[in-house]
Amino acid sequence: QVRLVESGGGLVQAGGSLRLSCAAFGTIWSISDMAWYRQAPGKQRELVAMITTGGNTNYADSVKGRFTISRDNAKSTVYLRMNSLKPDDTSVYYCNAYASRDYWGQGTQVTVSS
């Protein structure tokens, strides 16, 4: 079993920055890919960025060049650095880890004001 605990969300003005963190607990040795998703009200959950154990990354087109995903395997933590935030980035952000199945964090709210 894997438990994910997110932190770092909040309210920021457009153009500002935030860093989200997600710490993994439990059977962390079984985790392979980790990712961040987001879900805005009335919309489907969408992939924001993912990172493999080896550090390969993939981003949604809407965040390329603005967001950076990274992970510290020693700390079992994944980060999402978000720069040049836009009101459209307002969502609940969820951490995801794959360890034979998908595990999800509780979500953290990010609100970007115009």
MIDOSE-1310 file (N, C-alpha, C; in nm, 2 decimals, decimal comma, always signed):
residues 114
qvrl	+0,08/-0,12/+0,00/+0,00/+0,00/+0,00/+0,09/+0,12/+0,00; +0,04/+0,23/-0,07/+0,11/+0,35/-0,08/+0,02/+0,46/-0,04; +0,07/+0,55/+0,04/-0,01/+0,67/+0,08/+0,07/+0,80/+0,03; -0,01/+0,89/-0,03/+0,05/+1,01/-0,08/+0,00/+1,13/-0,01
vesg	+0,09/+1,22/+0,03/+0,05/+1,34/+0,11/+0,10/+1,46/+0,03; +0,01/+1,54/-0,02/+0,05/+1,66/-0,09/+0,05/+1,79/+0,00; +0,13/+1,88/-0,05/+0,13/+2,01/+0,02/+0,18/+2,12/-0,08; +0,16/+2,24/-0,04/+0,21/+2,35/-0,12/+0,11/+2,43/-0,21
gglv	-0,01/+2,39/-0,20/-0,11/+2,47/-0,28/-0,14/+2,60/-0,21; -0,23/+2,68/-0,28/-0,26/+2,81/-0,22/-0,31/+2,91/-0,32; -0,32/+3,03/-0,28/-0,37/+3,14/-0,37/-0,25/+3,22/-0,42; -0,25/+3,25/-0,54/-0,14/+3,33/-0,60/-0,19/+3,41/-0,71
qagg	-0,13/+3,53/-0,74/-0,17/+3,61/-0,85/-0,11/+3,56/-0,98; -0,18/+3,59/-1,09/-0,13/+3,55/-1,22/+0,01/+3,60/-1,24; +0,09/+3,51/-1,30/+0,23/+3,54/-1,32/+0,32/+3,49/-1,20; +0,26/+3,45/-1,09/+0,33/+3,41/-0,98/+0,37/+3,26/-0,99
slrl	+0,43/+3,21/-0,88/+0,49/+3,08/-0,88/+0,44/+3,00/-0,75; +0,43/+2,87/-0,76/+0,41/+2,79/-0,65/+0,49/+2,66/-0,67; +0,52/+2,59/-0,56/+0,58/+2,46/-0,57/+0,50/+2,36/-0,49; +0,45/+2,26/-0,55/+0,38/+2,15/-0,49/+0,47/+2,04/-0,45
scaa	+0,45/+1,97/-0,34/+0,53/+1,86/-0,30/+0,43/+1,74/-0,27; +0,48/+1,62/-0,29/+0,40/+1,50/-0,26/+0,50/+1,40/-0,21; +0,47/+1,36/-0,08/+0,56/+1,26/-0,01/+0,49/+1,13/-0,01; +0,56/+1,02/-0,05/+0,50/+0,89/-0,05/+0,54/+0,81/+0,07
fgti	+0,45/+0,73/+0,13/+0,48/+0,65/+0,24/+0,42/+0,51/+0,22; +0,48/+0,41/+0,29/+0,43/+0,27/+0,27/+0,53/+0,20/+0,19; +0,48/+0,12/+0,09/+0,57/+0,03/+0,01/+0,63/+0,11/-0,10; +0,71/+0,21/-0,07/+0,76/+0,30/-0,16/+0,85/+0,24/-0,26
wsis	+0,91/+0,13/-0,23/+1,01/+0,06/-0,32/+0,94/+0,01/-0,45; +0,80/+0,00/-0,44/+0,73/-0,06/-0,55/+0,68/+0,05/-0,65; +0,71/+0,18/-0,61/+0,66/+0,29/-0,70/+0,75/+0,30/-0,82; +0,68/+0,31/-0,94/+0,76/+0,34/-1,06/+0,73/+0,49/-1,10
dmaw	+0,64/+0,51/-1,20/+0,61/+0,64/-1,24/+0,53/+0,72/-1,13; +0,56/+0,85/-1,13/+0,48/+0,94/-1,05/+0,44/+1,06/-1,14; +0,33/+1,12/-1,10/+0,27/+1,22/-1,18/+0,19/+1,32/-1,10; +0,16/+1,43/-1,16/+0,06/+1,53/-1,11/-0,05/+1,54/-1,21
yrqa	-0,18/+1,54/-1,16/-0,30/+1,56/-1,24/-0,37/+1,68/-1,18; -0,46/+1,73/-1,25/-0,54/+1,84/-1,20/-0,69/+1,83/-1,25; -0,78/+1,88/-1,17/-0,92/+1,87/-1,20/-0,99/+2,00/-1,16; -1,04/+2,07/-1,26/-1,11/+2,20/-1,24/-1,26/+2,16/-1,22
pgkq	-1,34/+2,25/-1,16/-1,48/+2,22/-1,14/-1,55/+2,20/-1,28; -1,63/+2,09/-1,29/-1,70/+2,06/-1,41/-1,61/+2,00/-1,52; -1,49/+1,97/-1,50/-1,40/+1,92/-1,60/-1,34/+1,79/-1,56; -1,29/+1,71/-1,66/-1,23/+1,58/-1,63/-1,09/+1,60/-1,57
relv	-1,05/+1,51/-1,49/-0,91/+1,51/-1,44/-0,82/+1,50/-1,56; -0,71/+1,58/-1,56/-0,61/+1,57/-1,67/-0,47/+1,56/-1,62; -0,39/+1,49/-1,70/-0,25/+1,48/-1,67/-0,18/+1,61/-1,69; -0,10/+1,66/-1,59/-0,02/+1,78/-1,60/+0,12/+1,74/-1,63
amit	+0,18/+1,65/-1,56/+0,32/+1,61/-1,58/+0,34/+1,48/-1,52; +0,44/+1,40/-1,57/+0,47/+1,27/-1,52/+0,62/+1,26/-1,52; +0,68/+1,17/-1,43/+0,82/+1,15/-1,43/+0,84/+1,00/-1,39; +0,93/+0,94/-1,47/+0,97/+0,80/-1,44/+1,07/+0,79/-1,33
tggn	+1,10/+0,67/-1,29/+1,20/+0,64/-1,19/+1,34/+0,70/-1,24; +1,36/+0,68/-1,36/+1,49/+0,73/-1,42/+1,49/+0,88/-1,45; +1,38/+0,95/-1,43/+1,39/+1,09/-1,45/+1,33/+1,14/-1,58; +1,28/+1,05/-1,67/+1,22/+1,10/-1,79/+1,09/+1,17/-1,76
tnya	+1,06/+1,27/-1,83/+0,94/+1,35/-1,80/+0,86/+1,37/-1,92; +0,73/+1,40/-1,89/+0,63/+1,43/-2,00/+0,54/+1,54/-1,94; +0,50/+1,63/-2,03/+0,41/+1,74/-1,98/+0,29/+1,76/-2,08; +0,19/+1,81/-2,02/+0,08/+1,86/-2,10/+0,12/+1,98/-2,18
dsvk	+0,07/+1,99/-2,30/+0,11/+2,11/-2,38/+0,08/+2,24/-2,31; -0,03/+2,25/-2,23/-0,07/+2,37/-2,17/+0,03/+2,42/-2,06; +0,12/+2,33/-2,02/+0,21/+2,37/-1,91/+0,36/+2,37/-1,95; +0,38/+2,32/-2,07/+0,52/+2,31/-2,12/+0,59/+2,45/-2,11
grft	+0,71/+2,45/-2,06/+0,79/+2,57/-2,05/+0,76/+2,65/-1,92; +0,65/+2,61/-1,85/+0,61/+2,69/-1,73/+0,62/+2,60/-1,60; +0,59/+2,47/-1,62/+0,60/+2,38/-1,50/+0,71/+2,28/-1,52; +0,77/+2,24/-1,40/+0,88/+2,15/-1,40/+0,85/+2,04/-1,29
isrd	+0,85/+1,92/-1,33/+0,83/+1,81/-1,24/+0,97/+1,75/-1,20; +0,99/+1,71/-1,08/+1,11/+1,65/-1,04/+1,08/+1,55/-0,92; +1,17/+1,46/-0,90/+1,15/+1,37/-0,79/+1,28/+1,34/-0,71; +1,27/+1,32/-0,59/+1,38/+1,29/-0,50/+1,36/+1,14/-0,45
naks	+1,42/+1,05/-0,52/+1,39/+0,91/-0,48/+1,43/+0,87/-0,34; +1,54/+0,94/-0,29/+1,58/+0,91/-0,16/+1,48/+0,95/-0,05; +1,40/+1,06/-0,09/+1,30/+1,11/+0,00/+1,16/+1,06/-0,04; +1,15/+0,99/-0,15/+1,02/+0,94/-0,19/+0,93/+1,05/-0,21
tvyl	+0,97/+1,16/-0,27/+0,90/+1,28/-0,29/+0,90/+1,33/-0,44; +0,79/+1,37/-0,48/+0,78/+1,43/-0,62/+0,74/+1,58/-0,60; +0,79/+1,67/-0,69/+0,76/+1,81/-0,68/+0,71/+1,86/-0,81; +0,63/+1,97/-0,80/+0,59/+2,03/-0,92/+0,61/+2,18/-0,91
rmns	+0,71/+2,23/-0,98/+0,74/+2,38/-0,97/+0,65/+2,44/-1,08; +0,57/+2,54/-1,04/+0,48/+2,60/-1,14/+0,51/+2,75/-1,14; +0,56/+2,80/-1,26/+0,59/+2,94/-1,29/+0,49/+3,00/-1,38; +0,49/+3,13/-1,39/+0,40/+3,20/-1,48/+0,26/+3,15/-1,48
lkpd	+0,21/+3,14/-1,36/+0,08/+3,08/-1,34/-0,03/+3,17/-1,40; -0,13/+3,10/-1,46/-0,24/+3,17/-1,52/-0,37/+3,13/-1,45; -0,48/+3,22/-1,46/-0,61/+3,18/-1,40/-0,66/+3,04/-1,45; -0,63/+3,00/-1,57/-0,67/+2,87/-1,62/-0,60/+2,76/-1,55
dtsv	-0,50/+2,78/-1,47/-0,43/+2,68/-1,40/-0,50/+2,65/-1,27; -0,60/+2,73/-1,23/-0,68/+2,70/-1,11/-0,75/+2,57/-1,11; -0,71/+2,49/-1,02/-0,76/+2,35/-1,01/-0,73/+2,29/-0,88; -0,78/+2,17/-0,85/-0,73/+2,08/-0,75/-0,62/+2,00/-0,81
yycn	-0,51/+2,00/-0,75/-0,39/+1,92/-0,81/-0,38/+1,79/-0,73; -0,37/+1,68/-0,80/-0,36/+1,55/-0,73/-0,22/+1,48/-0,77; -0,16/+1,43/-0,67/-0,04/+1,35/-0,69/-0,08/+1,20/-0,72; -0,01/+1,14/-0,81/-0,04/+1,00/-0,85/+0,09/+0,92/-0,85
ayas	+0,08/+0,80/-0,80/+0,20/+0,71/-0,81/+0,15/+0,57/-0,86; +0,23/+0,51/-0,94/+0,19/+0,38/-0,99/+0,28/+0,27/-0,92; +0,22/+0,18/-0,85/+0,28/+0,07/-0,79/+0,19/-0,05/-0,80; +0,19/-0,11/-0,91/+0,10/-0,22/-0,95/-0,04/-0,17/-0,97
rdyw	-0,07/-0,06/-0,92/-0,20/+0,01/-0,95/-0,18/+0,15/-0,91; -0,28/+0,23/-0,95/-0,27/+0,38/-0,93/-0,30/+0,41/-0,78; -0,22/+0,50/-0,72/-0,25/+0,56/-0,59/-0,27/+0,71/-0,61; -0,35/+0,77/-0,53/-0,38/+0,91/-0,54/-0,37/+0,98/-0,41
gqgt	-0,32/+1,10/-0,41/-0,33/+1,19/-0,29/-0,46/+1,25/-0,27; -0,48/+1,33/-0,17/-0,61/+1,38/-0,13/-0,64/+1,51/-0,21; -0,54/+1,56/-0,28/-0,55/+1,68/-0,36/-0,52/+1,81/-0,28; -0,47/+1,91/-0,36/-0,44/+2,04/-0,30/-0,49/+2,15/-0,39
qvtv	-0,55/+2,24/-0,34/-0,62/+2,35/-0,42/-0,51/+2,45/-0,46; -0,51/+2,48/-0,59/-0,43/+2,59/-0,64/-0,53/+2,69/-0,71; -0,52/+2,82/-0,66/-0,61/+2,92/-0,71/-0,53/+3,04/-0,76; -0,54/+3,07/-0,89/-0,47/+3,18/-0,95/-0,56/+3,29/-0,98
ss	-0,54/+3,41/-0,92/-0,63/+3,52/-0,94/-0,57/+3,61/-1,05; -0,67/+3,67/-1,12/-0,62/+3,76/-1,24/-0,60/+3,90/-1,19
